[in-house]
């Protein structure tokens, strides 16, 4: 029986070998699992599949061979399988045409939105779906999940769809950028090198060969070793990285930039923020709710000779920049614009690097607001943009 299963796996172009097949038989002979189809499935997949990219093929063959499922594409037959619950739930997502979206209006500003949310929370007694008033799902109300509204509060939804929420009521987890990413091109490093400024600093622990030869010759041939400090890049960089939300689309590109910056600048300090700068930032996204760094502490700890670099798509609700309490995650007592100005008053050499194409910036209100705050010192995350950024920071 298992020989037929082995042949089916080979027919599905899964690279299984006789040795792996014999290992599976040995495991069954030694009764390493209980007599259960579920445990046999796990054992067979572990032994026979070497690459996780083949898991889906293996599952289809296993289902066809042991569960009697009809192969995909069989003439006159469909696939008989239980539809996952999450698939059915997705059917409730509200999908509107452009004309329908134009008919959905916001409540008329941040204060009105928050006031209405408080009223709905107090009045609502049950679950709602598909409406335009209550906190629910798949509707056009400004409050809830899987619906549509140009100014909404996202509640109970595990991911962003339209990226139009002005506040997110659920705690989200972000992943740290990987510092070990290998760059696909050296161009980013080459662009960053325009900012380097070298000086010899530290203890004299390097051999100065030219001086040693000269001193030895002048000393009648007696060896006279000369040491000198290491030559280091003295440029100091304070790197603030937007993480999560719409920045998920740019993780790979930002990781390449982060990796290049770590290798080029010895004096590099980095912190994360989300969407706009507020009163705190963090070093580790896994502990961002427990281990925060006050922006005021940063202003006092790092002197003004640091170069300030923001990396983010600047795509958010304008409330998040201009309005106290506008953060999507918590109630900030002062607006993001106030904290941005505090940073720029201390760090005169500053730049904002935007991974979004420069051609779409004029169509995003938040981008225009931040460009104005940055005195138009915003560049795209391209090689040409990085060169512009390095020239600006080198002034």
C-alpha positions in Angstrom: 0.0 0.0 0.0 2.7 2.5 0.9 4.6 1.7 -2.3 1.6 3.1 -4.2 1.8 6.2 -2.0 5.5 6.6 -2.7 4.8 6.4 -6.5 2.1 9.0 -6.2 4.6 11.4 -4.5 7.1 10.8 -7.3 4.3 11.5 -9.9 3.6 14.8 -8.1 7.3 15.8 -8.6 8.1 15.7 -4.9 11.8 14.7 -4.6 11.5 11.6 -2.4 14.1 8.9 -2.4 14.1 5.2 -1.6 16.2 5.9 1.5 13.5 8.2 2.9 10.8 5.6 2.1 12.8 2.9 3.9 13.2 5.3 6.9 9.4 5.7 7.0 8.9 1.9 7.0 11.5 1.6 9.8 9.6 4.1 11.9 6.4 2.3 11.4 8.0 -1.1 12.2 9.4 0.3 15.5 6.0 1.9 16.3 7.3 5.4 16.9 3.7 6.7 16.5 0.3 5.6 17.6 -2.0 3.9 15.1 -3.5 7.2 14.0 -3.9 8.7 10.5 -3.0 12.1 11.9 0.2 10.9 13.5 1.1 9.0 10.4 0.6 12.1 8.3 3.0 14.1 10.5 5.6 11.3 10.5 5.3 10.8 6.7 5.6 14.5 6.0 8.6 14.9 8.3 10.5 12.0 6.8 9.6 12.4 3.1 9.4 16.1 2.5 12.7 18.0 2.7 11.6 21.4 1.5 8.5 23.2 3.0 7.7 24.5 -0.4 6.5 21.0 -1.2 4.1 20.8 1.8 1.1 21.7 -0.3 1.8 19.1 -3.0 2.3 16.5 -0.2 -1.0 17.4 1.4 -2.9 17.0 -1.9 -1.3 13.6 -2.6 -2.0 12.4 0.9 -5.6 13.5 0.7 -6.1 11.9 -2.6 -4.4 8.6 -1.6 -5.7 8.1 2.0 -8.8 10.2 2.3 -10.3 9.5 -1.2 -10.4 13.1 -2.2 -10.9 13.7 -5.9 -7.7 15.1 -7.6 -7.9 18.7 -8.6 -8.9 19.0 -12.2 -10.5 15.6 -12.5 -13.1 15.5 -15.3 -16.6 15.9 -14.1 -15.7 16.1 -10.5 -15.0 18.8 -8.0 -12.9 18.8 -4.8 -14.7 17.5 -1.8 -13.3 19.2 1.2 -14.5 21.1 4.3 -14.5 24.8 3.6 -12.4 26.5 6.4 -14.3 28.9 8.6 -12.1 31.8 7.9 -13.0 31.6 4.2 -16.6 31.9 5.0 -15.9 34.9 7.3 -14.1 36.6 4.5 -17.3 36.5 2.5 -18.7 39.1 4.9 -16.1 41.6 4.0 -17.6 44.7 2.5 -16.5 45.3 -1.1 -17.7 48.6 -2.6 -17.4 50.1 -6.1 -15.8 53.5 -6.5 -19.3 55.0 -6.8 -20.4 53.3 -3.6 -17.3 54.6 -1.8 -18.0 58.1 -2.9 -21.4 57.9 -1.2 -19.9 57.0 2.2 -19.1 60.2 4.1 -17.0 60.7 7.3 -18.5 62.0 10.5 -16.9 65.4 10.2 -13.6 65.5 12.0 -11.6 63.9 14.8 -13.5 65.2 17.8 -16.9 64.2 16.2 -15.5 60.7 15.4 -14.3 60.1 19.0 -17.5 61.5 20.5 -19.7 59.3 18.3 -17.6 56.2 19.2 -18.1 56.9 22.9 -21.9 57.2 22.4 -22.0 53.9 20.3 -20.0 52.0 22.9 -22.5 53.1 25.6 -25.6 52.4 23.5 -24.8 49.2 21.7 -26.0 45.9 23.2 -25.3 43.3 20.6 -23.4 42.2 17.5 -24.0 44.0 14.2 -23.0 43.2 10.6 -23.4 45.1 7.3 -24.9 48.3 8.7 -23.9 51.9 8.6 -24.3 53.0 12.2 -23.2 50.5 14.9 -19.8 48.9 15.8 -19.8 45.8 13.6 -18.5 44.0 10.6 -18.8 44.4 6.8 -20.6 47.7 6.9 -20.0 51.4 6.1 -20.0 52.5 9.8 -16.8 54.3 10.9 -16.4 51.7 13.7 -15.6 48.0 13.3 -13.9 45.5 10.9 -13.9 44.4 7.3 -16.0 47.3 6.0 -15.3 50.6 4.4 -15.2 54.1 5.6 -12.8 57.0 4.7 -12.4 57.9 8.4 -12.8 55.0 10.6 -11.7 53.3 13.9 -10.5 49.8 13.2 -11.7 47.3 15.9 -11.2 43.6 15.9 -9.5 43.3 12.5 -6.2 41.4 12.2 -4.9 43.3 9.2 -5.2 46.5 7.2 -7.2 46.5 4.0 -7.9 50.1 2.8 -5.4 51.7 5.2 -7.8 54.5 6.0 -8.3 54.0 9.7 -7.5 57.0 11.8 -7.1 54.8 15.0 -6.6 51.1 15.5 -8.1 49.7 18.7 -6.1 46.4 18.8 -2.6 45.8 19.9 -0.3 44.9 17.0 3.0 43.2 16.9 5.8 44.3 14.6 9.0 42.5 13.6 12.5 44.0 14.0 14.3 44.8 10.8 17.0 42.2 10.1 20.5 43.6 10.3 22.1 40.6 8.6 20.3 41.0 5.3 22.7 40.6 2.4 22.3 43.4 -0.2 21.4 42.5 -3.7 23.4 45.5 -4.8 26.3 47.5 -3.4 24.8 50.7 -4.7 23.1 51.6 -1.4 26.4 51.3 0.4 28.2 53.4 -2.2 25.6 56.1 -1.8 25.9 56.1 2.0 29.7 56.4 1.8 29.2 60.0 0.5 28.5 60.9 4.2 31.7 59.4 5.6 34.3 61.6 7.4 37.4 59.8 8.7 39.6 60.7 11.6 42.0 58.7 13.8 40.6 58.2 17.2 41.0 55.9 20.2 44.1 54.1 21.6 47.2 53.8 19.4 46.9 50.1 18.6 47.7 50.0 14.9 51.2 49.7 13.4 52.2 52.8 11.5 54.5 51.1 8.9 55.7 54.2 7.2 56.7 56.0 10.4 58.3 52.7 11.8 60.5 52.5 8.7 61.5 56.1 8.9 62.2 56.1 12.6 64.2 52.8 12.3 66.3 54.2 9.5 67.1 57.3 11.6 67.9 55.1 14.6 70.9 53.4 12.9 68.8 50.3 12.0 67.5 49.6 15.5 63.8 48.8 15.3 61.6 51.6 16.5 57.9 50.6 16.3 55.4 53.4 15.8 51.7 53.0 16.6 48.7 55.1 15.7 45.0 55.1 16.5 42.5 53.4 14.2 41.1 55.4 11.3 37.3 55.5 11.8 34.3 57.1 10.3 33.4 59.9 12.8 29.9 60.6 11.4 27.2 60.0 13.9 23.7 59.0 12.7 20.4 58.9 14.6 18.1 56.6 12.5 14.4 56.5 13.2 12.5 53.8 11.3 8.7 53.7 10.8 7.5 50.1 11.3 4.3 48.2 10.8 1.1 49.0 8.9 1.7 50.3 5.4 5.4 50.0 5.9 5.0 46.2 5.7 5.1 46.6 1.9 8.7 48.0 2.2 10.3 45.7 4.7 12.9 44.1 2.4 14.0 47.5 1.0 14.3 49.0 4.5 16.2 46.0 5.7 18.7 46.5 2.9 19.1 50.1 3.9 19.4 49.3 7.6 22.0 46.6 6.9 24.0 49.0 4.8 23.8 51.7 7.4 25.0 49.4 10.1 28.0 48.4 8.1 28.9 52.0 7.0 28.5 54.0 10.2 30.2 53.0 13.4 28.3 55.6 15.4 24.7 54.6 14.6 21.8 54.7 16.9 18.4 53.4 15.7 14.9 53.5 17.1 11.4 52.5 15.8 8.2 54.5 15.7 4.9 54.0 14.0 3.5 56.4 11.3 4.6 59.6 13.1 7.0 60.5 15.9 5.4 61.1 19.3 6.7 61.2 22.9 8.4 57.8 22.9 10.2 55.3 20.6 11.5 51.8 21.1 14.5 49.5 20.2 12.8 46.1 20.1 9.4 45.7 18.5 8.7 42.5 20.5 8.9 44.6 23.7 7.7 48.0 22.5 5.0 48.2 25.1 7.3 47.4 28.0 10.6 49.0 27.0 10.2 52.5 25.6 12.6 55.3 25.2 11.4 58.9 25.8 12.1 61.2 22.9 13.1 63.8 25.5 15.8 61.4 26.7 17.0 61.1 23.2 17.2 64.9 22.8 19.3 65.1 26.0 21.5 62.0 25.4 22.6 62.5 21.7 24.3 65.8 20.9 23.3 68.1 18.0 26.2 66.8 15.9 24.2 63.6 15.1 22.6 63.4 11.6 18.9 62.7 11.9 17.4 60.3 9.4 13.7 59.3 9.3 12.7 56.4 7.2 8.9 56.0 6.5 6.3 56.2 3.9 4.6 59.2 5.6 1.2 57.6 4.7 -1.3 58.1 7.5 -4.3 60.1 8.5 -3.5 63.8 8.8 -4.9 63.6 12.4 -1.9 61.5 13.4 0.4 64.4 12.6 -1.7 67.5 13.6 -4.1 66.3 16.3 -3.4 65.6 20.0 -4.8 62.1 20.5 -4.4 61.4 16.8 -2.1 58.3 17.2 -3.8 55.2 15.9 -2.5 53.2 19.0 -2.8 55.4 22.1 -3.8 58.9 23.3 -0.9 61.2 22.7 -1.2 64.4 24.7 0.8 66.4 22.1 0.6 66.2 18.3 3.2 64.5 16.2 4.0 67.8 14.5 5.1 69.2 17.9 7.5 66.3 18.5 8.8 66.5 15.0 9.6 70.2 15.5 11.4 69.5 18.8 13.7 67.0 17.0 14.4 69.3 14.1 15.3 72.2 16.4 18.1 70.2 17.9 19.3 68.2 14.9 19.8 70.7 12.1 21.1 68.1 9.7 18.0 66.0 9.1 16.3 64.1 6.2 13.2 62.0 5.6 13.7 59.0 3.3 10.4 57.7 1.8 10.2 54.3 0.2 7.1 55.2 -1.8 7.6 56.5 -5.4 8.0 60.2 -5.5 5.3 60.5 -8.2 2.5 59.6 -5.8 3.5 62.0 -3.0 1.3 64.9 -4.2 -1.8 62.7 -3.9 -1.3 62.0 -0.2 -2.1 64.8 2.2 0.0 63.4 5.1 3.1 63.3 2.9 2.6 67.0 2.0 2.2 67.9 5.6 5.5 66.1 6.6 7.3 67.5 3.7 6.4 71.0 4.9 7.5 70.1 8.5 10.8 68.8 7.1 11.3 72.0 5.0 11.0 69.8 1.8 13.9 67.6 3.0 12.2 64.4 1.9 13.8 62.1 -0.7 12.7 58.7 -2.2 14.4 55.5 -1.2 16.3 55.2 -4.5 20.0 55.5 -5.3 19.5 59.0 -6.7 17.4 59.9 -3.6 20.0 58.6 -1.2 22.7 60.6 -3.0 20.5 63.7 -2.5 20.1 62.8 1.1 23.8 62.4 1.7 24.5 65.8 0.1 21.9 67.4 2.3 23.3 65.8 5.5 26.9 66.8 4.5 26.2 70.5 4.3 
